[in-house]
Amino acid sequence: MSPAAASPAEVVRAAQKDDYYRGGLRSAAGGALHSLAGAKRWLECRREVELLSDVAYFGLTTFAGYQTLGEEYVGVIQVDPSQSRVPSRLRRGVLVALHTLLPYLLDKALRHLECELQADVEGSRPSQGSLVLGGRGRSRARHWVHRQVAPLTEPQKRTFLQAVMVLRQGLSGLQRLHVAWFYIHGAFYHLAKRLTGVTYEPHGRESHFQELRVYAVPRRTQTLHCHTLRPSVLLGVHHPVVRHQDRVPSLQGEVPSPEARLPAALSLT
């Protein structure tokens, strides 16, 4: 008999903890780029740096077959739709791509299309969005978009612009609706996990998930020696972030509990 699924509170806590460490990794990568290349280059490449940070985080954990730091903190592991095995490498790769690459590509494509349509509709003057996308003129992607948009008539461009704006708002609303659906049914917190069928189960006494390299840590305290097998790039983010935000020495590495951010109905006993 398969073990019980992880509770919604555990799933939320794991996601919050992952966001906490992803934010630290993004901040460290952005700070390094800012120091090496300057503020202008950092502003131009900020989204790409965040994408690379997320890919590195999930590539060194989920795709490599490790628990993420959030999953490790809560004590859960990912399982495939059969709920008897850990996800295959292919499924983990698709999960990482859907969770990191797809939102970036969708957002970038829609922003390019919206800026190009808006520039044509309002005249040749640059829009605010085009300033965000880069200060060195049109990129290669925008040149391609311009070639596709140029044959359209003025009414068609206005119609497409309205459709793109509605689509961007709809994607944001879909994400919020999906989170609300999770709080009702408690199955999939992220769209990527729903699309790949990946859920969580507690990592307990009997472990028939031998394919996953799991390293259990205490629930309340994580110390440096508990992460000796964790890739060094995540160690470098883990302890400085804890020390900076919570003023705890790095060798103690005590992780603050995110229970204060949870709804009361989801608080763990």
N, C-alpha and C positions, 0 to 999 in steps of 0.2 A: 504494500500500500504506500502510495506516494505521500510525503509529508505535507502538512498544511501550507497554504500559500502565505506569503508575508502579508502582514496587516497594512492597511493604508497609511497608518502613522509611520511605520518603518520605511515604506517606500518614499514618503514625503521627506523624512529625515535624511535618507540616503541622497535624494536629489538635492536637498538644501546643502548638505555637506559637500557634494560634488561641485555645486555652483560656487561654494566658498573657496575651494582650492583652485577651480578654474579661474576665478577672479584673481587669485594671487598669481597664477601662472601668466595670465594676460598682462597683469600689471608689471611683472618682472620683465617680460618680453618687450612690452611697450617702453618701459624705462631704459632698457638696453638700446633699443633702436633710437630713442630720443637722444641718448648720450652720444651715440656713434654718428648718427646722420643728421641730427638737428630736428627742430620742431616742425619745419615744413614737410620734410619727408615722413615724419611720424604721422602728421595729419593726413597725408595722401595715402599712407599704407596702413592706417589704423585697423580697418576692417580685415585686411589680409593677415595682419599680425594676430588678431583675435582668432581668426580661422585656424592659422597654423598652431596656435596655442591649444585650441580645442582638439584638433587632430592629434597633436602630440600627447595630450592627456589621455584621450580615449584609445589612441593607438598603442600606448605603453601599458594600458590597463586592459580594457575590454577586448580589443583585437588580439593582444598578445596572450590572452587567457588568464589574466589576473583579475581579481576584484578591484573596482575603483576604491578610492579612499573612503567615499561615502558608504559603499556597500560593506567595506571592511569595518567601518565604525559601527554600523547597525547590526552586522552579522547576517547578511543575506547574500544569495548568489543568484545569477541569472540561469533560467532554464528555458528550453525550447517549448513549442506547443504540446509536445508529449508529456511535459512535466516530469520526465524521468531521466533526462540527459541535459547536459549543458549545451548551449548553442554551438553549432559547428563553426569552423573558422569562416566559411563563406557567409553564414548568417550573421556572425559578429561583424564582418567587414561591411555587409549591407547596412547593418544597424548603425555603425559609426558614420558611414557615408550619408545616410538619411538624416542623422542627428546633427551633423556638422556641415557637410558640403551642400546638401540640397537647400537648406534655408539661405545660405550665403548666395548660391547661384540664382535662386529665385529673386531674392532682394536686389541683387546687382542687375539682373536682366530687366526687371520692372523699373528700377530707377533710371537706367539708361534709356529705356523706351519712353518713360514719362518725360524725362528732360528733353529728349529729342522732339517729341510731339509738342511739348509746351513751347520750346524755342521756335518751332515752325508756326504754331498758332499765334503766338504773341509777337512774332517778328524775329529778327536775328539777335536781339539782345539776350545775354546769358541769364539763366534763371538761378535761383539759389541752389537748386539741386545740382546744377552743373558745376558750381563752385566747390561743392562738397566732393564731387567725383574726381576732381583733379584740377590742378592749375596750369597744366602744360598743354592745353588744347584737347581736342577730342582724342580719345584712346582708340585703339584698333577696334574694340568692340563697338564703340559709338559710331565709328566710320561704317561698320557693317550695318548697324541699325539705321543710319542715315540713308544708306542705299536702298534699304527695304521700305523706308517711310516716304522717300522722295516722290514716288509715282502716285501717292494718295492725293485725293482732292482735299480742299479745306474742310468741307463738312465731314468727310471720313476721318480726317485727323482729329477733329473735335470729338467725334464719337469714340474713337479709339482711346483718346486721352481720358475721357470720362470712364470708359471701361477699365482702363489700367488703374485709375485711382480707386474705383470700386473694388477691384480685385485685390489691391494691396490692403485696403481696409478689411475686406472679407477674410483674407488669410490671417490677419491679426485677431479678428473675431472668432475664427475657427479654432485658433489655439486656446483662447479663453474658454470657448464652449467645450473643448475637449477636456480641459482641466476641471470644469464644472461637472462634466460627465464622470470623471474619475472620482470626484468626491461623492457621487451618488452610488457608483458601482464598485469603485476601489480596485480596478484591474490594471489599467495602463495609464501611467502618469504622463508619458511622452508619446507623441504621435509616432515616432520612429519605432518604438517598442510595440505599439499596436499593429503597425504595418508588417513587422517581422514576427509578431507573435511571441515576443520574449517577455516573460514574467519573472517574478522573484519568489524564492522560497527560502526559509530560514536555513542557515548552515548549522546543523546540530550534531547530534551524536553519531547517527548512522549516516555515513556519507557514501552514497553510491555515485556521486559526481566526481569520479576520479580524474576526468580529463582536465578539470579546472584546477589551476594552481592556487589553492586557497591558503591563506595564512591568517589564522584567527588572532584577534587582538582583544584586550579587555574592553567592555562596553563603555566604561566611563573615562578611562585614561589610556592614551596612546603614548608610548615612550619610544625613544630612538631605536632601541634594539629590536622593537617589533617590526621595523621596516627595513631590516638589513637586506632583504631580497627585493625591495622596491627599487625601480629605476632611479638613478641618482638625480635626474632632473626634477622628479616629483619630491624627493627629499629636500632638495634645495628650496622648493617653494613652501613645503609643509611647515617647517620649523620657523623660518623667518616670518611667515604670515602670522603664526600663532604668537610669536614673540612681539610683533608690532601691534597687533590689534588687541591682544589680551594681556600684554605685559607679563607674560609668563616666560621664564628662562627656557631656551630652546632644548636643553637636555631633559627638562621635565616634560615638555611637549603636551601639556594638558589641553584637550580640545574642548571648547565651550559647547554646552548643549544647546541645540537650536529649538528646544521645546517652547521657549517663549514666543517663537514665531508661528507655532502650530495653532490651528483652531482648537478650542477647548475639547471638542468632541473627539479629536484625534490624538490627544495627549496620551502618552504611554504611562502605564502604571509602574 
